[in-house]
Amino acid sequence: MNREVLVGSDAKVIGSSNPSDVGIKGTIVDETAHMLDIEDENGTIRRIIKKNVILEIDGVHVDGMTILGRSENRIKNRIKLKRR
């Protein structure tokens, strides 16, 4: 999961150092190196700091620390690993 593009995936915050983030669920609409933008069912976009959360993405639990960085760099690193 940590080497996939996350935009378009369904996500739910199941743990966070910020209690107000727990329970946020919706579709990931944007991703930066350190943030995720999740659009909830009301159309509100919530910005979540990756390193502070544990997410459920498409039924898989993901620690935010494992998805830090830009998605294009995660994909590039996957290609380098396959070549070795």
C-alpha positions as CSV (number, residue, x, y, z in Angstrom):
1,M,0.0,0.0,0.0
2,N,2.8,2.4,0.8
3,R,3.9,2.6,-2.9
4,E,0.5,3.2,-4.5
5,V,-1.1,6.4,-5.6
6,L,-3.7,7.3,-2.9
7,V,-5.8,10.0,-4.7
8,G,-9.2,8.6,-5.4
9,S,-9.1,6.0,-2.6
10,D,-11.6,5.8,0.2
11,A,-10.1,6.6,3.5
12,K,-11.1,6.8,7.2
13,V,-9.0,8.1,10.1
14,I,-9.0,5.5,12.8
15,G,-6.3,6.9,15.0
16,S,-4.7,10.3,15.4
17,S,-2.6,12.5,17.8
18,N,-5.4,15.1,17.1
19,P,-8.6,13.7,18.5
20,S,-10.8,15.8,16.2
21,D,-9.4,14.0,13.2
22,V,-10.5,10.5,14.3
23,G,-13.6,9.4,12.4
24,I,-13.0,11.6,9.3
25,K,-13.9,9.5,6.3
26,G,-14.2,10.2,2.6
27,T,-12.3,10.2,-0.6
28,I,-8.6,11.3,-0.9
29,V,-8.7,14.2,-3.4
30,D,-5.1,15.5,-3.1
31,E,-1.8,14.4,-1.6
32,T,1.4,16.3,-0.8
33,A,4.6,15.1,0.9
34,H,3.2,15.6,4.4
35,M,-0.6,16.1,4.0
36,L,-3.7,14.4,2.7
37,D,-6.9,16.2,1.6
38,I,-10.0,14.1,2.3
39,E,-13.4,15.1,0.9
40,D,-16.2,14.0,3.2
41,E,-19.7,13.1,2.2
42,N,-20.8,16.8,2.8
43,G,-18.2,18.0,0.2
44,T,-16.0,19.5,2.9
45,I,-12.2,19.0,2.3
46,R,-10.3,18.2,5.5
47,R,-6.5,18.5,5.6
48,I,-4.8,15.7,7.5
49,I,-1.1,15.5,8.5
50,K,0.2,12.1,7.4
51,K,2.6,11.5,10.2
52,N,-0.1,12.0,12.9
53,V,-2.6,9.4,11.7
54,I,-3.5,5.8,11.2
55,L,-5.8,5.4,8.2
56,E,-8.0,2.7,6.8
57,I,-7.6,2.9,3.1
58,D,-9.7,0.6,1.0
59,G,-10.0,-1.8,3.9
60,V,-6.2,-1.8,4.8
61,H,-4.8,-0.2,7.9
62,V,-1.9,2.2,7.0
63,D,0.3,4.1,9.4
64,G,0.8,7.6,8.1
65,M,4.5,7.4,8.6
66,T,4.8,4.8,5.9
67,I,3.2,7.0,3.3
68,L,5.3,10.2,4.0
69,G,6.7,11.7,0.9
70,R,5.3,12.5,-2.6
71,S,3.4,9.7,-4.4
72,E,5.6,10.0,-7.5
73,N,8.7,9.4,-5.3
74,R,7.1,6.2,-3.8
75,I,6.4,4.9,-7.3
76,K,9.9,5.8,-8.5
77,N,11.4,3.9,-5.6
78,R,9.3,0.9,-6.4
79,I,10.7,0.9,-9.9
80,K,14.2,1.1,-8.7
81,L,13.6,-1.8,-6.3
82,K,12.4,-4.0,-9.1
83,R,15.4,-3.4,-11.3
84,R,17.9,-4.6,-8.6
